[in-house]
Amino acid sequence: MPDLDEQLRILRRGVEQIVPEDEFRKKLERSLHANRPLRVKYGIDPTGIDVHLGHTVPLRKLRQFQDLGHTAIIIIGNYTALVGDPSGRDETRTKLTEAQVEANARDYLKQVGRIIDLDRAEVHHNGDWFSKWSFLKVLDLMRHMTLGQMSAREDFAKRIAAEKPVYLHECLYPLMQGWDSVEIRADVELGGAEQLFSLLVARDLQQSQGQEPQVALTMPILVGTDGVRRMGKSLGNYIGVAETSENQFGKVMSIPDEPMRQYFTLLTDLPMPEIDVLLASGVNPRDAKEALGKAIVSQYHGAVAAEQSAAEFRRRAAGEDPDEIPDIALSADKLDAEGRVPAPILIKELKLDSSTSNARRVIEQGGFNVGPERETISDPKALIYVSDGLIVRVGKRKIARIRLV
């Protein structure tokens, strides 16, 4: 293992809070002295199936612990997901079924494996213990929390003040998350800044069971590609881990300048002095974004794909078509007697947009053109003459060559 100072330098990067910090230092010192890896926990509730870069912030920190010789422990919250994490929420989460959670969990691990070395990690499902509990055991757990403590947490307090309901099952969540730490004897737990309450509940529960309490490391909330709101699929401002290298790179290039330091710090391993140089005044932000895009894409697709994505983006930015244009079949039955089809329908049939209403907006905004001359079609009522091999373009990154069938 690297020495204490080197571990602290690596592990403190991008961390919002370490609670308590003096205990964290002592745990690392004892770990080095006894040559005993720390047990570092991160819990994931499989409430969806798309892991995006916002999810990777604590996962990357967990990988850093792994690379320093510590034990990564992933808790798949198949039972906490049935409750729904209330942290940072202004309303109750939608109820999921056990079948939905189980299906999501399988895909989650596949995506998480892009970041964590699962062969060197422990993976547990908290249903392995909670499914065996009696109702009396649940009552015993609830005796560790008062109504005053629960209602004082910021998210619940806001909902109560706004006269929005807080359901009793939601109050179980932090206790369940905390008990996970008891079950796996966690030394450290990672989580988002909004989860600090639950992370500290675990300390009390561990002490009640005669265990040394864990240390909480909280990570900042990553803003999305809009540079304002937290990254999330529902907001359409996310970059998915499983997306193609071209999509990942293009989305990075679209972010505003302001969040670049956060992205560099939380999503890459580039040394901070190198980041300072890239973000210095007088440096073209486009060059910094390209370096950021390459660093991120390299992690999920490799360095060669990152270079190819950057070259492809430059070519498209210069108005050139990509070297490889996907062929998409279009049934001749979709054309009228003169070989024409309404522009919005053409875009939807080629799956270049999800609906004709979206396609109409793209057309009205000047984002649709066809043919070698790149004729811009701005009338959503326009009829497009379609010939085999016609190239159509939607926005900056979507392109297709029509193959009539």
C-alpha positions in Angstrom: 0.0 0.0 0.0 1.2 3.6 -0.6 2.1 5.6 2.5 -0.4 7.6 4.5 0.2 11.0 3.0 -0.2 9.6 -0.6 -3.4 7.8 0.3 -4.9 10.9 1.9 -3.9 13.0 -1.2 -5.6 10.6 -3.5 -8.7 10.0 -1.4 -9.4 13.6 -0.4 -9.6 14.7 -4.0 -13.1 15.8 -4.9 -14.5 14.8 -1.5 -17.0 17.2 0.1 -16.9 16.0 3.7 -15.1 13.3 5.7 -16.9 12.7 9.0 -15.1 12.5 11.3 -11.8 13.3 9.5 -9.5 12.5 12.5 -11.0 9.0 12.7 -10.4 8.5 9.0 -6.8 9.3 9.4 -6.5 6.9 12.3 -8.2 4.1 10.4 -5.8 4.5 7.5 -2.8 4.5 9.9 -4.0 1.3 11.6 -4.6 -0.3 8.2 -1.1 0.4 7.1 0.4 -0.7 10.4 -1.6 -4.0 10.5 -1.6 -4.5 6.8 -5.3 -4.9 7.0 -7.4 -3.4 4.2 -10.3 -1.1 5.1 -13.7 -2.3 4.2 -15.2 0.4 2.1 -19.0 0.3 1.4 -21.1 1.9 -1.4 -24.8 1.1 -1.7 -26.8 1.2 -4.9 -30.5 1.0 -5.1 -31.4 -0.4 -8.5 -34.3 2.0 -9.2 -33.4 2.4 -12.9 -31.0 0.7 -15.3 -29.0 3.6 -16.8 -25.8 4.4 -14.9 -24.6 7.9 -15.8 -21.5 9.9 -14.9 -23.2 11.3 -11.9 -23.4 7.8 -10.4 -19.8 7.2 -11.2 -18.5 9.9 -8.8 -18.7 7.7 -5.7 -17.9 4.6 -7.7 -14.6 6.2 -9.0 -13.7 7.0 -5.4 -14.5 3.3 -4.5 -12.1 2.3 -7.3 -9.4 4.5 -5.8 -9.8 2.7 -2.5 -9.5 -0.6 -4.4 -6.4 0.5 -6.2 -4.8 1.5 -2.9 -5.3 -2.0 -1.6 -8.6 -1.7 0.3 -11.7 -3.9 0.0 -14.6 -2.5 -2.1 -18.0 -3.6 -0.9 -21.0 -3.0 -3.1 -24.5 -3.3 -1.5 -27.2 -3.9 -4.1 -30.2 -2.4 -2.2 -32.9 -4.7 -3.5 -34.8 -4.2 -0.3 -34.0 -0.5 0.3 -35.1 0.1 -3.3 -38.6 -1.1 -2.3 -38.7 1.7 0.3 -37.1 4.4 -1.8 -34.3 6.7 -0.7 -35.9 10.0 0.5 -32.6 11.8 0.5 -32.8 15.1 -1.4 -36.3 14.3 -2.5 -39.3 16.7 -2.2 -41.8 13.9 -2.7 -42.2 10.2 -2.1 -40.5 7.9 -4.7 -42.7 5.8 -7.0 -43.2 2.2 -5.7 -41.2 -0.5 -7.5 -42.0 -4.2 -7.7 -39.5 -6.9 -6.7 -39.4 -8.1 -10.3 -38.5 -4.6 -11.5 -35.8 -4.2 -8.9 -34.3 -7.7 -9.7 -34.1 -6.9 -13.4 -32.5 -3.5 -12.8 -29.9 -5.0 -10.4 -28.6 -7.4 -13.1 -28.0 -4.6 -15.5 -26.6 -2.3 -12.8 -23.8 -4.6 -12.0 -22.8 -5.0 -15.6 -22.5 -1.2 -15.9 -20.8 -0.8 -12.6 -18.2 -3.4 -13.7 -16.9 -0.7 -16.1 -15.6 1.2 -13.1 -15.1 -1.3 -10.3 -13.0 -4.5 -10.5 -15.9 -6.8 -9.5 -13.5 -9.7 -9.3 -11.8 -8.0 -6.4 -15.0 -6.6 -4.8 -17.6 -8.0 -2.4 -21.1 -7.8 -3.7 -24.0 -8.2 -1.3 -27.8 -7.8 -1.7 -29.4 -6.4 1.4 -32.4 -8.6 0.8 -30.2 -11.5 1.9 -30.7 -10.3 5.5 -33.8 -8.1 5.5 -35.9 -10.9 3.8 -35.3 -13.1 6.9 -36.3 -10.5 9.5 -39.3 -10.9 11.7 -41.6 -8.0 12.5 -40.1 -7.9 16.0 -36.7 -7.4 14.5 -38.0 -4.4 12.5 -39.4 -3.0 15.8 -36.0 -3.4 17.5 -34.4 -1.5 14.6 -36.9 1.4 14.9 -36.1 1.8 18.6 -32.8 3.4 17.5 -34.4 6.5 16.0 -36.8 9.1 17.4 -39.5 11.0 15.5 -37.7 14.2 16.4 -34.4 13.0 14.8 -36.2 11.8 11.7 -38.3 15.0 11.2 -35.2 17.2 11.7 -33.4 15.9 8.6 -33.5 18.6 5.9 -35.5 16.8 3.2 -38.2 15.7 5.6 -38.3 19.1 7.3 -38.8 20.8 3.9 -41.7 18.5 3.0 -43.3 19.0 6.4 -43.0 22.8 6.1 -44.6 22.6 2.6 -47.3 20.3 4.0 -46.3 17.5 1.7 -46.7 14.0 3.1 -43.8 12.0 4.7 -44.8 8.3 4.9 -43.8 6.1 7.7 -42.1 3.6 5.4 -39.7 6.3 4.3 -38.5 6.7 7.9 -37.2 3.1 7.7 -34.8 3.9 4.9 -31.9 5.5 6.8 -32.1 2.7 9.4 -32.0 0.0 6.8 -29.1 1.7 5.0 -27.3 2.0 8.4 -27.9 -1.7 9.2 -26.3 -2.7 6.0 -23.0 -1.3 7.5 -23.5 -3.4 10.6 -24.0 -6.6 8.4 -20.8 -6.1 6.4 -18.8 -4.3 9.3 -18.0 -1.2 7.2 -15.0 0.9 8.0 -15.9 3.6 5.5 -19.1 4.4 3.6 -19.3 6.5 0.4 -22.4 8.5 -0.6 -23.7 11.7 -2.0 -23.7 14.9 0.0 -27.4 14.6 0.6 -27.0 11.2 2.2 -24.9 12.3 5.2 -27.8 11.7 7.6 -28.1 8.1 6.6 -24.4 7.5 6.7 -24.2 8.8 10.2 -27.1 6.7 11.4 -24.9 3.7 10.6 -22.3 4.9 13.1 -24.9 4.8 15.9 -26.1 1.3 14.9 -22.6 -0.1 14.7 -21.8 1.2 18.1 -25.0 -0.3 19.5 -23.7 -3.7 18.2 -20.2 -3.3 19.7 -18.6 -2.4 16.3 -16.2 0.5 15.6 -18.2 3.1 13.8 -17.6 3.8 10.1 -16.4 7.1 8.7 -18.6 8.9 6.1 -17.1 10.3 2.9 -19.6 12.4 0.9 -19.2 13.4 -2.7 -20.5 16.5 -4.4 -23.5 16.3 -6.7 -22.4 16.4 -10.3 -24.2 18.9 -12.4 -25.6 17.8 -15.8 -24.7 18.9 -19.3 -26.8 22.0 -18.8 -24.4 23.2 -16.1 -27.2 24.0 -13.7 -29.2 21.0 -12.4 -28.0 17.7 -11.0 -27.3 15.2 -13.7 -30.3 12.9 -14.3 -31.9 11.0 -17.1 -35.4 12.5 -16.4 -33.8 16.0 -17.0 -32.2 14.9 -20.2 -28.8 16.3 -19.1 -26.9 13.1 -18.5 -24.0 11.2 -20.1 -24.5 7.5 -19.8 -21.7 5.1 -19.0 -23.0 2.6 -21.7 -23.4 5.3 -24.4 -21.2 5.1 -27.5 -17.9 6.9 -27.5 -19.1 9.4 -30.0 -22.2 10.3 -27.9 -20.1 10.6 -24.8 -17.5 12.8 -26.4 -20.2 15.0 -28.1 -22.1 15.5 -24.9 -18.9 16.5 -23.0 -18.2 19.1 -25.8 -21.6 20.5 -25.3 -21.3 21.4 -21.6 -20.9 25.0 -20.5 -17.5 26.3 -19.4 -18.4 26.7 -15.7 -18.6 23.1 -14.6 -15.4 21.9 -16.3 -13.3 22.0 -13.2 -15.9 19.9 -11.4 -15.9 17.4 -14.3 -12.1 17.2 -14.4 -11.8 16.8 -10.6 -14.6 14.2 -10.2 -14.5 12.3 -13.5 -10.8 12.1 -14.4 -7.5 11.1 -12.9 -5.6 14.0 -14.6 -3.3 15.7 -12.0 -4.6 18.9 -10.6 -1.6 21.0 -11.8 -2.4 19.8 -15.4 -6.1 20.7 -14.9 -5.1 24.2 -13.7 -3.1 24.7 -16.9 -6.0 23.5 -19.1 -8.4 25.9 -17.3 -6.1 28.9 -17.1 -7.2 32.2 -18.6 -6.1 32.6 -22.1 -6.5 28.9 -22.9 -9.3 28.1 -25.4 -12.1 26.3 -23.5 -12.6 24.1 -26.5 -9.2 22.6 -26.1 -9.9 22.0 -22.4 -13.2 20.3 -23.3 -11.5 18.1 -25.8 -9.0 17.0 -23.2 -11.8 16.3 -20.8 -13.8 14.4 -23.4 -10.8 12.2 -24.3 -10.1 11.5 -20.6 -13.7 10.4 -20.0 -14.2 8.4 -23.2 -10.9 6.6 -22.6 -12.1 5.1 -19.3 -15.1 3.4 -21.0 -14.0 2.8 -24.5 -10.2 3.1 -24.6 -7.7 5.6 -25.8 -8.1 4.7 -29.5 -11.8 5.3 -29.4 -11.3 8.6 -27.6 -9.0 9.9 -30.3 -11.3 8.7 -33.1 -14.3 10.4 -31.4 -12.3 13.6 -31.1 -11.4 13.5 -34.8 -14.9 12.7 -35.7 -16.2 15.6 -33.7 -13.8 18.0 -35.3 -14.8 16.8 -38.8 -18.5 17.2 -38.0 -17.9 20.6 -36.4 -16.3 21.6 -39.7 -19.4 20.6 -41.6 -18.1 17.4 -43.0 -19.9 14.0 -42.9 -18.4 11.2 -41.0 -16.3 8.5 -42.7 -18.9 5.9 -41.9 -22.6 6.7 -42.4 -25.1 4.2 -41.2 -27.5 2.7 -43.7 -31.1 2.7 -42.6 -33.8 0.8 -44.4 -37.0 2.7 -45.4 -39.9 0.9 -46.9 -41.0 2.3 -50.3 -44.6 1.9 -49.0 -44.0 5.0 -46.9 -43.6 7.1 -50.1 -46.5 8.7 -52.1 -46.9 8.1 -55.8 -44.3 10.7 -56.6 -41.7 9.2 -54.2 -42.2 11.8 -51.4 -42.7 11.6 -47.7 -43.4 14.3 -45.1 -40.2 15.5 -43.5 -41.2 14.8 -39.8 -42.4 11.3 -40.7 -39.1 10.6 -42.6 -37.1 11.6 -39.5 -39.2 9.4 -37.2 -39.2 6.4 -39.6 -35.4 6.6 -39.7 -35.3 6.7 -35.9 -33.4 10.0 -35.9 -35.9 11.3 -33.5 -38.4 9.7 -31.2 -41.6 11.4 -32.4 -43.0 13.5 -35.3 -43.7 16.3 -32.9 -40.0 16.4 -31.8 -39.0 16.2 -35.5 -41.2 19.2 -36.4 -39.4 21.3 -33.7 -36.0 20.2 -35.1 -37.1 21.2 -38.6 -38.5 24.6 -37.5 -35.2 25.3 -35.8 -33.2 24.6 -39.0 -31.7 21.4 -37.8 -32.6 19.2 -40.7 -30.9 19.0 -44.1 -30.7 16.5 -47.0 -28.5 15.5 -49.9 -24.9 16.4 -51.0 -25.7 20.1 -51.1 -27.0 19.9 -47.5 -30.3 21.6 -48.4 -31.9 22.9 -45.2 -35.6 22.0 -44.8 -37.3 24.5 -42.4 -40.9 23.8 -43.3 -42.3 20.9 -41.2 -45.0 20.4 -43.9 -42.3 19.9 -46.6 -42.4 16.7 -48.7 -39.0 15.1 -49.2 -38.2 13.4 -52.5 -36.5 10.2 -51.5 -34.1 8.2 -53.7 -32.0 5.2 -52.7 -28.8 6.5 -51.0 -30.1 9.9 -50.0 -28.3 11.2 -46.9 -30.3 13.0 -44.3 -28.9 14.9 -41.3 -30.6 15.8 -38.0 -28.9 18.2 -35.6 -25.1 18.0 -35.4 -24.6 14.3 -34.7 -27.4 12.3 -36.3 -27.0 11.1 -39.9 -28.3 8.3 -42.1 -28.1 7.0 -45.6 -31.5 5.8 -46.8 -31.7 2.3 -48.4 -35.1 1.8 -50.0 -36.6 -1.7 -49.5 
